[in-house]
Amino acid sequence: MNLRSHRADRDPFFRNCALGLIGFALLWLAVLRLTPPVDRLSRIPLVTQASYLQDGPKVDLEGGIAWINTAGPIRIEDLRGKIVLLDFWTYCCINCHHVLPDLERLEQKYAKELVVIGVHSAKFPAERDTNNIRKKVAEYRIKHPVINDADMVVWRKFGVNSWPTFVLIDANGRYQGFASGEGQYELLDKAIGQLVAKHKEKDELNLTPLRFFPENEKSYDQPLLYPGKIHVNAEANRIFVTDTGHNRIVVADLDGNVVDVIGNGRMGFTNGTFQEATFNRPQGVYMKDDFLFVADTENHAIRVADLKNKTVKTVTGTGVQSYRREGSGKADIMGLNSPWDIVPLGEGNRFAIAMAGPHQIWELNLDKDTVGVLAGSGREDIIDGTFKAAALAQPSGLASDGENIYFADSETSSLRFLNMKKKTVETVVGKGLFDFSDTVGPIGKGRYYFQHCLGVAYADGVVYVADSYNNRIKAFDIKGKKIVNVVGTGQAGSEDNGAASTFYQPGGVAVAKGKLYVADTNNHALRVADLNSGDVSTLSLKGLTKPEEPVVPPSFPNAQVIRVADAKVAPEKSLNLDIRLPIDKGMKLNDLAPLPYTVEVKDSEGKVIGGTSVGGAEVKPPTDAFTTTATFEKPLEAGQNVTLKVSVAAFLCKEGAEGYCLPKSYIWEVPMTVAADGSNRVSLGGDAAKTETK
């Protein structure tokens, strides 16, 4: 997404232009050997840097108003010895979503050498709010640090002009170049690999892994997590909610009694029974006959749930993102690109798909087993015209009035529709990629009333719109030719109070029997508004619990093993343990991170006879001294020899630089003899023990 022009990703023309520019830059740098000024940093393509810009300018990360996923700000000086990759993004941007798997691959490949830092430079006003960004960082499972660059200071400092843009910084804090757009994994991998080799040869790398504190790892007890879309079939007495954050679909009756859950909650791309099936952040759903069609967004696929036989299968999409923008093909082998919603299209088994990735609407025809482009050139813009010539901008919600297909074109904050008779795209309200507001009034060319709308629903001559970033549900009165507010004050909140009710970036809407159903995404809730009385309530989904999480034993990286002198303990069924962490001077515990620990007691044959469960336990809030108890299957016996092992994982931050945190673990191993005169308490510290590093 470009501020000055609308980039067509992977278009050969743009690629040829880019290659020409790269060649020019290589020649320019090779001959002149010049260092670019800081305010023009991003004009130097990344591929030129490994060979030509050995001494780029030093940079800093100052300018953000808040940091997320860290205990505090991080200075570039704190990261000396680490290669740093900046990812400039904004959370509305579908291209920014698409590059997250690439960043995760790089973080895994260069776990010791690389630190990725997201720089959130907002497009929309709502995206400047730190709490809103925090929600999306958690929703999209982003684990690296993120700067809220609300005032675009860091953006301007690096000369960035499009989302996403990557900036590479070497282990000495010097600028190495930039790359923009999707599909940059190979380029970034090569450049990072070259820097790793260069710094390794000079012994300039700090290979100690850093520890951050991802928002998505905080405890969420709610049964719904970031519900994205909702569909209601009143005749079948069914509500379908995509529990997007939990990778599943919840099925309930109109009273909120849960009757089924489709998907086991684990992220994946598996067909089978409802309990076996896995999804990846599903969004739009639609029930037709006894089947539920699911836009499985991050699996880039359309899945179908057989509601009678309780099975799931894939009808189109391969699980891999496709960059195709024209034509059609066999449904079972065609790739898709972030399908966000799905609705029936005319007669037969035809469906319209909001294909957010390529900025198009596609058609799935199950009678012919085909899928392909229906409307949109693939250019990100708001241009009306024939299906082929029109330009769309991340369509994210669909609704049919029986003749036309209305859609929320989110990046232009517009309500538009496919005129199926004329085969044209027409705009109800909306003007451009950077035109948005929170107002109501008559429709007309050039008017705009929404801010990143995401969902639409149709009933009785009215199109309801989830005006997501304005925290409202608005409506288009087709006959009256005007936009009105339905519910929501515009303030983010969760209050059920009629006209004073508040919502928090709702993503989906549905209408049935005079009621408006809302997937209130950031409130993790399902809300219901009575269109006659104006009453608003939160519908409890009775019987729904969050998915079971697999038990994962804690890990203990960077461990200091502390050998302790033999202890004499009492023949009892439990043993009290006083633990004090020997924290290095100048470091302190991170207040945000609990201390995971395990206790294990083994007999002389190595059999575990007591301690914590496999998943261990935690100290919340963290403290450098705590007491716990080891319990045994049966009382210890006098004369018995046992071994106690206590492992504690801590996250230590520099005093005065709390954003820079390192994992540090402490492991005590204590031989113990059971005796009648033994103690029922063992003290573990670090100042009187021989230590060694594992």
C-alpha positions in Angstrom: 0.0 0.0 0.0 1.7 3.2 -1.2 0.9 6.7 -0.1 1.7 8.2 -3.5 0.6 5.5 -5.9 -1.1 2.2 -5.7 1.4 -0.5 -6.2 0.4 -3.7 -8.1 2.4 -6.4 -6.3 4.3 -8.7 -8.5 3.3 -6.8 -11.7 6.1 -7.5 -14.3 6.2 -3.7 -15.2 7.0 -2.8 -11.6 9.5 -5.6 -11.2 11.4 -4.5 -14.4 11.4 -0.9 -13.2 12.7 -2.1 -9.8 15.5 -4.1 -11.4 16.5 -1.0 -13.5 16.6 1.1 -10.4 18.6 -1.4 -8.5 21.1 -1.6 -11.4 21.4 2.2 -11.4 21.9 2.3 -7.6 24.6 -0.4 -7.8 26.5 1.6 -10.4 26.0 4.9 -8.5 27.3 3.5 -5.2 30.1 1.6 -6.8 31.4 4.7 -8.6 30.7 7.4 -6.0 30.9 5.4 -2.8 28.6 7.9 -1.1 26.6 7.5 2.0 22.9 8.7 1.7 21.7 11.4 4.1 19.5 10.1 6.9 16.3 11.7 5.5 16.7 9.7 2.3 17.7 6.4 3.8 15.0 4.3 2.2 15.9 5.4 -1.3 18.8 2.9 -1.3 17.5 -0.5 -2.2 18.4 -3.3 0.2 20.2 -5.5 -2.3 22.9 -2.8 -2.8 23.9 -2.7 0.8 25.7 -6.0 1.5 28.4 -5.2 -1.0 28.5 -1.4 -1.2 27.3 0.3 1.9 29.6 -1.1 4.5 29.6 2.0 6.7 26.0 3.3 6.4 24.8 6.0 8.8 24.0 5.2 12.4 20.3 5.3 13.2 18.1 5.4 16.2 14.5 4.4 17.1 13.4 7.5 18.9 10.0 9.1 18.1 7.4 6.5 19.0 4.9 7.3 21.8 4.7 3.7 23.2 6.2 0.2 23.0 4.2 -3.0 22.9 5.4 -6.5 23.7 8.3 -5.1 25.8 8.7 -3.9 29.3 9.8 -0.5 28.1 11.5 1.4 25.2 14.4 -0.2 23.4 17.4 1.8 22.2 19.4 0.8 19.2 22.4 0.9 21.5 20.8 -1.9 23.6 20.8 -4.0 20.5 24.4 -3.8 19.6 25.6 -7.1 18.3 22.1 -7.9 16.9 21.0 -7.4 13.3 17.7 -5.4 13.4 14.9 -5.6 10.9 12.3 -2.9 11.0 8.8 -3.7 9.7 6.8 -0.6 8.9 3.1 -1.6 9.0 -0.4 -0.5 9.8 -3.0 -3.0 11.1 -5.7 -2.3 8.5 -3.3 -3.3 5.7 -3.8 -6.8 4.2 -0.3 -6.7 2.7 1.1 -6.2 6.2 -0.8 -9.3 7.3 0.6 -11.3 4.5 4.3 -10.7 5.5 3.9 -11.8 9.1 4.7 -15.5 8.3 7.8 -14.4 6.5 8.9 -12.4 9.5 8.3 -15.4 11.7 10.4 -17.6 9.5 13.3 -15.1 9.6 13.0 -14.9 13.4 13.1 -18.7 13.7 16.0 -19.0 11.3 18.1 -16.3 12.9 16.9 -16.7 16.5 20.2 -15.7 18.0 21.3 -13.0 15.5 18.2 -11.1 14.5 15.7 -8.8 16.3 12.6 -7.8 14.4 10.9 -4.6 15.5 7.5 -3.6 14.1 7.0 0.1 13.5 3.3 0.8 13.5 2.8 4.0 11.5 -1.0 4.4 11.2 -3.1 5.1 8.2 -6.4 5.7 10.1 -6.9 7.9 13.2 -8.2 4.9 15.1 -4.9 3.1 14.5 -2.9 5.7 16.3 -4.3 4.5 19.7 -1.9 2.3 21.6 -4.6 0.1 23.1 -6.1 -0.5 19.7 -2.7 -1.5 18.3 -2.1 -3.7 21.4 -5.4 -5.5 20.6 -4.3 -6.2 17.0 -0.8 -7.2 18.0 -2.4 -9.8 20.2 -5.0 -10.9 17.6 -2.3 -11.4 15.0 0.0 -13.2 17.4 2.9 -10.8 16.8 5.6 -11.7 19.2 8.3 -9.1 18.5 8.5 -5.6 19.9 6.2 -3.0 18.2 6.6 0.8 18.3 3.5 3.0 18.2 4.8 5.6 15.7 1.6 7.6 16.0 3.1 10.8 14.8 5.0 9.1 11.9 8.3 10.3 13.3 10.2 7.1 12.7 8.4 6.7 9.3 9.7 10.1 8.2 13.1 9.5 9.7 13.7 6.5 7.5 12.0 8.0 4.4 9.3 5.3 4.2 6.4 5.8 1.8 4.5 2.5 1.7 3.2 -0.3 3.8 4.8 -2.7 4.4 8.4 -1.5 4.2 11.4 -3.3 5.7 14.6 -1.5 6.9 17.7 -3.5 7.7 20.2 -2.3 10.3 23.5 -4.1 11.0 24.9 -5.2 14.3 26.7 -1.9 14.8 23.5 0.1 14.5 24.1 1.2 10.9 21.5 1.5 8.1 21.8 -1.2 5.4 18.9 -0.5 3.1 15.2 -1.1 2.5 12.7 -3.3 0.6 8.9 -2.8 0.2 5.9 -4.9 -0.4 5.1 -8.6 -0.2 7.3 -11.5 -1.4 10.6 -10.2 0.1 11.5 -13.3 2.1 14.3 -14.4 -0.2 15.8 -11.0 -0.5 15.7 -10.4 3.3 17.1 -13.9 4.0 20.0 -13.3 1.7 20.8 -9.9 3.1 20.6 -11.0 6.7 22.7 -14.1 6.0 25.4 -11.9 4.5 25.4 -9.6 7.5 25.6 -12.6 9.9 28.6 -13.9 8.0 30.3 -10.5 8.0 29.7 -9.8 11.7 30.6 -13.4 12.7 34.0 -13.1 11.0 34.7 -9.9 13.0 33.3 -11.4 16.3 30.7 -8.6 16.5 27.6 -10.7 17.1 25.7 -11.0 20.5 24.2 -14.4 20.3 22.3 -14.3 23.6 18.6 -14.5 22.8 16.5 -11.6 24.0 13.2 -12.0 25.7 10.0 -10.0 24.9 6.5 -10.2 26.4 4.0 -10.9 23.6 0.4 -9.6 24.2 -1.0 -12.8 22.9 0.7 -14.9 25.6 -1.2 -13.1 28.3 -4.0 -15.1 29.8 -7.4 -14.8 28.1 -10.2 -16.6 29.8 -13.1 -15.5 27.5 -14.7 -18.2 25.4 -14.7 -16.0 22.3 -11.5 -14.4 21.1 -11.7 -11.7 18.5 -14.9 -12.9 16.7 -14.7 -11.7 13.1 -18.0 -12.4 11.4 -21.5 -13.6 12.2 -24.3 -15.2 10.2 -27.9 -15.9 11.3 -30.3 -18.3 9.8 -33.6 -17.7 11.6 -35.5 -20.5 9.8 -32.9 -23.0 11.1 -32.8 -21.2 14.5 -29.0 -20.9 14.1 -26.3 -18.4 14.8 -22.8 -19.0 13.4 -20.0 -16.9 14.9 -16.4 -17.2 13.6 -14.3 -17.4 16.8 -11.4 -16.0 14.7 -8.8 -15.8 17.5 -9.6 -19.4 18.5 -9.6 -20.7 14.9 -13.1 -22.2 15.0 -16.8 -21.6 14.3 -19.3 -21.6 17.1 -22.9 -22.8 16.3 -25.7 -21.7 18.7 -29.4 -21.3 18.6 -31.0 -17.8 18.7 -31.1 -17.9 22.5 -27.4 -18.5 22.7 -27.4 -22.2 23.5 -24.3 -23.7 21.9 -25.1 -26.7 19.8 -21.8 -27.3 18.1 -18.3 -26.1 17.7 -16.6 -26.6 14.3 -12.8 -27.0 14.7 -10.7 -28.0 17.7 -9.2 -24.5 18.1 -5.7 -25.4 16.9 -4.3 -23.5 14.0 -4.0 -25.7 10.9 -5.5 -26.8 7.6 -7.0 -30.2 8.4 -10.2 -31.7 7.1 -12.3 -34.3 9.0 -14.8 -34.4 11.8 -15.7 -31.2 13.6 -13.3 -32.3 16.4 -10.4 -33.1 14.0 -10.8 -30.1 11.6 -8.5 -27.1 12.0 -8.7 -23.5 10.6 -6.5 -20.4 10.5 -8.3 -17.2 11.5 -11.6 -17.9 9.6 -13.9 -14.9 8.8 -17.1 -14.9 6.8 -19.6 -17.8 6.9 -22.9 -18.6 5.2 -25.4 -21.4 5.6 -27.0 -22.9 2.5 -29.1 -26.0 2.9 -27.3 -28.2 5.4 -23.9 -26.8 4.7 -21.9 -23.9 6.2 -19.5 -22.2 3.8 -16.4 -20.8 5.6 -13.9 -18.2 4.3 -10.8 -19.6 6.0 -8.9 -16.5 5.6 -5.3 -17.3 6.5 -5.5 -20.7 5.0 -6.5 -18.9 1.7 -9.3 -21.4 1.2 -13.1 -22.0 1.2 -14.1 -24.8 3.5 -17.5 -26.4 3.8 -18.9 -27.9 7.0 -21.6 -30.6 6.6 -23.9 -29.7 9.5 -25.7 -33.1 9.4 -22.7 -35.4 9.2 -20.4 -33.0 11.2 -17.5 -33.1 8.8 -15.4 -30.4 7.1 -13.8 -30.5 3.6 -12.1 -28.0 1.4 -13.8 -26.9 -1.9 -11.2 -24.5 -3.1 -7.8 -23.1 -2.1 -4.6 -24.9 -1.5 -3.6 -23.5 1.9 -0.9 -21.3 0.1 -1.4 -17.7 -0.8 -1.8 -17.1 -4.6 -1.0 -13.9 -6.4 -3.3 -14.5 -9.3 -5.5 -11.5 -10.4 -7.2 -12.7 -13.6 -9.0 -15.6 -15.1 -10.5 -18.7 -13.5 -9.7 -22.4 -13.1 -10.6 -25.6 -11.5 -11.7 -25.0 -7.9 -9.9 -27.9 -6.3 -6.4 -26.7 -7.6 -6.8 -22.9 -7.7 -5.1 -20.8 -5.0 -6.8 -18.0 -3.2 -5.6 -14.8 -1.4 -7.2 -14.0 1.9 -10.9 -14.7 1.3 -12.7 -12.6 3.9 -16.4 -13.2 3.3 -18.8 -15.4 1.2 -22.5 -15.1 0.1 -24.6 -16.9 -2.5 -24.6 -15.5 -6.0 -27.8 -15.9 -7.9 -29.2 -19.3 -8.8 -27.5 -22.7 -8.3 -24.4 -23.3 -6.3 -22.6 -20.1 -7.1 -21.0 -17.9 -4.4 -19.3 -14.4 -4.3 -16.1 -14.3 -2.4 -14.6 -11.1 -0.9 -11.0 -11.7 -1.9 -9.3 -9.0 0.2 -5.7 -9.9 -0.8 -5.9 -9.0 -4.6 -8.6 -6.3 -4.0 -11.2 -8.3 -6.0 -14.5 -10.2 -5.7 -14.3 -13.7 -7.0 -17.0 -16.3 -8.0 -17.1 -19.9 -6.9 -19.2 -22.1 -9.1 -19.6 -25.5 -7.5 -21.8 -26.7 -10.4 -18.9 -26.2 -12.8 -16.2 -26.8 -10.2 -14.6 -23.4 -11.0 -13.4 -20.4 -9.2 -12.0 -17.1 -10.5 -12.2 -13.3 -10.8 -15.7 -11.8 -10.9 -15.0 -8.1 -10.4 -11.9 -5.9 -9.9 -8.8 -5.2 -11.9 -6.5 -6.0 -8.9 -5.5 -2.4 -8.5 -6.1 -1.0 -5.0 -8.3 2.0 -5.5 -12.0 3.2 -5.8 -12.9 3.3 -9.4 -16.4 2.4 -10.7 -17.0 0.8 -14.1 -17.3 -2.6 -15.6 -16.4 -5.6 -13.6 -13.1 -5.9 -15.4 -12.1 -2.2 -15.3 -13.3 -1.3 -11.7 -10.8 -1.0 -8.9 -11.5 -2.2 -5.3 -9.6 -1.8 -2.1 -9.6 -4.8 0.3 -13.3 -5.9 0.2 -14.1 -7.4 3.6 -17.8 -7.9 3.9 -20.6 -9.0 1.5 -24.4 -9.0 1.5 -27.0 -9.7 -1.2 -30.4 -8.1 -1.7 -31.4 -10.8 -4.1 -30.2 -8.8 -7.1 -27.0 -6.9 -6.2 -24.0 -7.7 -4.0 -23.2 -5.0 -1.5 -19.7 -4.9 -0.1 -17.7 -3.1 2.5 -14.6 -1.8 0.6 -12.5 -1.3 3.8 -9.4 0.5 2.6 -11.5 3.2 1.0 -14.0 3.2 3.9 -16.8 2.9 1.3 -20.0 1.0 0.7 -20.2 -0.2 -2.9 -22.1 -2.8 -4.8 -22.0 -5.1 -7.8 -24.8 -4.4 -10.2 -25.4 -7.9 -11.5 -27.6 -6.8 -14.3 -25.3 -4.2 -15.7 -22.1 -6.0 -14.8 -20.7 -2.9 -13.2 -19.3 -1.8 -9.8 -21.0 1.3 -8.3 -20.3 3.3 -5.2 -22.9 4.3 -2.7 -20.6 6.4 -0.5 -16.8 6.6 -0.5 -14.2 8.8 -2.2 -10.6 7.6 -1.8 -8.0 5.6 0.0 -7.4 8.4 2.5 -11.0 9.8 2.7 -12.9 8.8 5.8 -15.1 10.3 8.5 -17.7 9.6 11.2 -20.7 11.3 9.9 -24.2 10.5 8.5 -26.3 12.1 5.8 -27.5 11.8 2.2 -25.6 9.7 -0.3 -23.9 11.2 -3.3 -20.7 11.3 -5.3 -17.7 12.1 -3.3 -19.4 11.7 0.1 -17.8 9.5 2.8 -19.2 8.5 6.2 -17.2 5.5 7.4 -13.7 4.7 8.8 -12.5 1.3 7.6 -15.9 -0.5 7.5 -15.6 -4.3 7.6 -19.1 -6.0 7.6 -22.4 -5.6 5.8 -25.9 -7.2 6.1 -29.1 -6.7 4.2 -32.8 -6.7 5.3 -36.0 -5.0 4.2 -34.4 -2.4 2.0 -31.6 -1.5 4.4 -27.9 -2.3 4.2 -26.3 -2.4 7.7 -22.7 -1.6 7.9 -20.1 -2.4 10.6 -18.3 0.9 10.7 -15.5 -0.7 12.6 -13.0 2.0 13.4 -15.8 4.4 14.4 -17.2 1.8 16.8 -20.7 2.0 15.3 -23.2 0.2 13.2 -24.7 2.4 10.5 -27.2 1.8 7.8 -27.9 2.7 4.2 -31.6 3.3 3.6 -31.8 2.4 0.0 -35.1 4.2 -0.8 -34.3 7.2 1.5 -30.8 7.4 -0.1 -29.1 8.3 3.2 -26.7 6.9 5.8 -27.9 6.8 9.4 -26.5 5.7 12.7 -28.1 2.6 14.2 -26.2 1.8 17.4 -22.9 2.9 19.0 -21.8 6.3 20.3 -18.5 6.2 18.6 -16.6 5.7 21.8 -14.9 2.3 22.3 -16.6 0.4 25.1 -18.9 -2.5 25.9 -21.9 -0.9 27.6 -25.4 -2.2 27.0 -27.5 1.0 27.3 -29.8 1.6 24.4 -28.8 4.7 22.5 -25.8 5.1 24.8 -24.4 1.6 24.0 -20.8 1.3 23.0 -18.9 -1.1 20.8 -15.2 -1.8 20.1 -14.3 -2.1 16.4 -17.1 -4.6 15.4 -16.2 -6.7 12.4 -19.4 -8.4 11.4 -23.2 -7.9 11.3 -26.3 -10.0 10.6 -30.1 -9.3 10.7 -32.9 -11.7 11.6 -36.4 -11.2 13.0 -36.0 -7.5 13.7 -32.7 -8.0 15.6 -29.3 -6.9 14.6 -26.5 -9.3 15.6 -23.0 -7.9 15.9 -19.6 -9.6 16.2 -18.1 -7.1 18.5 -14.5 -8.1 17.7 -12.4 -6.3 20.3 -14.8 -6.9 23.1 -14.7 -10.7 22.4 -18.5 -10.6 22.4 -21.7 -11.2 20.5 -24.1 -8.2 20.9 -27.7 -8.0 19.9 -29.7 -4.8 19.1 -33.5 -4.8 18.9 -34.2 -2.6 15.8 -37.7 -1.7 17.2 -37.0 -0.8 20.8 -33.4 0.2 20.4 -32.4 -2.1 23.3 -28.8 -3.5 23.2 -27.7 -6.6 25.0 -24.7 -9.0 25.2 -25.7 -12.5 24.2 -24.0 -15.1 26.4 -23.1 -18.3 24.5 -24.1 -20.9 27.1 -21.9 -23.9 27.3 -19.0 -22.4 25.4 -15.5 -22.7 26.8 -12.2 -21.7 25.3 -10.3 -24.5 23.5 -8.1 -26.7 25.6 -4.5 -25.7 25.4 -1.8 -28.4 25.2 0.3 -28.8 28.3 3.8 -27.6 27.4 6.6 -28.0 29.9 8.4 -24.7 30.6 11.9 -24.3 29.1 14.9 -23.1 31.0 17.3 -21.2 28.6 20.6 -19.7 29.5 20.7 -21.9 32.7 23.0 -21.5 35.6 23.2 -24.9 37.4 23.8 -24.5 41.1 25.3 -27.4 43.0 24.1 -27.5 46.6 25.5 -29.4 49.5 23.7 -32.5 50.7 20.6 -31.8 52.8 19.0 -33.8 55.5 15.2 -33.8 55.3 12.4 -35.2 57.4 10.4 -38.4 56.5 7.3 -36.5 55.6 4.9 -36.3 52.7 5.9 -32.7 51.8 8.9 -30.4 51.8 8.9 -26.7 52.0 11.3 -24.9 49.7 12.5 -21.3 50.2 14.0 -20.0 46.9 16.0 -16.8 46.3 17.2 -16.0 42.8 20.9 -14.8 42.6 20.2 -11.9 40.2 23.2 -10.2 38.8 23.9 -6.6 39.8 22.4 -4.0 37.4 19.6 -6.4 36.4 16.1 -6.8 37.7 13.1 -9.0 37.1 10.6 -7.9 34.5 7.3 -7.1 36.2 5.3 -8.3 33.3 6.6 -11.9 33.2 5.6 -14.6 35.7 8.3 -16.9 36.8 7.7 -20.5 35.5 9.3 -23.2 37.6 9.3 -26.9 38.1 10.1 -29.1 41.1 11.2 -32.7 40.6 12.1 -35.2 43.2 13.6 -38.6 42.2 14.5 -41.7 44.2 17.8 -43.5 44.0 16.7 -45.4 40.9 15.8 -42.2 39.0 12.0 -42.5 39.4 10.1 -39.3 39.9 8.3 -39.5 43.2 7.1 -35.9 43.7 7.1 -32.3 42.6 5.1 -30.2 40.3 3.1 -31.4 37.3 4.6 -31.6 33.8 3.4 -28.1 33.0 5.1 -26.7 36.1 3.9 -23.7 38.1 4.3 -19.9 38.0 5.0 -17.1 40.4 2.7 -14.2 39.8 3.7 -11.4 40.1 7.4 -12.3 39.8 9.6 -11.9 42.8 13.2 -12.8 43.5 12.2 -14.7 46.7 9.3 -17.1 47.1 8.3 -20.3 48.9 6.8 -23.4 47.4 6.1 -27.0 48.5 7.2 -30.3 47.0 4.7 -33.1 47.7 5.4 -36.8 47.4 3.3 -39.7 46.3 3.8 -41.2 49.8 5.8 -40.0 52.8 9.6 -40.3 52.5 11.2 -43.0 54.6 14.2 -42.7 56.9 17.4 -43.8 55.3 16.1 -43.1 51.8 18.3 -41.1 49.4 16.6 -38.8 47.0 17.5 -35.9 44.6 15.7 -32.6 44.5 15.8 -30.5 41.3 14.3 -27.0 41.1 14.3 -25.1 37.9 13.2 -21.4 37.6 13.1 -19.3 34.4 13.4 -15.6 34.9 13.5 -12.6 32.5 16.0 -10.0 33.6 16.0 -6.5 32.3 18.7 -3.8 32.6 18.0 -1.2 35.2 17.3 2.0 33.3 16.7 0.1 30.0 13.7 -2.0 30.8 13.0 -2.8 27.2 16.2 -4.8 26.9 15.5 -8.2 28.6 17.4 -11.5 28.6 16.2 -15.0 29.6 18.1 -16.3 32.6 17.4 -19.7 34.3 18.5 -21.1 37.6 18.6 -24.8 38.3 19.4 -26.3 41.8 20.3 -29.9 42.2 20.3 -31.1 45.8 21.2 -34.6 47.0 19.0 -35.3 50.1 19.1 -37.9 52.8 15.9 -38.7 54.7 16.5 -38.9 58.5 14.3 -38.7 61.6 16.1 -35.5 62.7 15.9 -34.0 59.2 14.2 -30.7 58.4 11.0 -30.1 56.5 12.5 -27.0 54.8 15.3 -26.5 52.3 16.7 -23.1 51.4 18.0 -22.5 47.9 20.0 -19.4 46.9 23.2 -18.7 44.9 25.8 -17.1 47.1 27.0 -20.3 48.9 27.0 -22.7 46.1 29.4 -23.8 43.4 27.9 -22.8 40.1 28.5 -23.7 36.5 26.8 -22.6 33.2 24.9 -25.2 31.2 
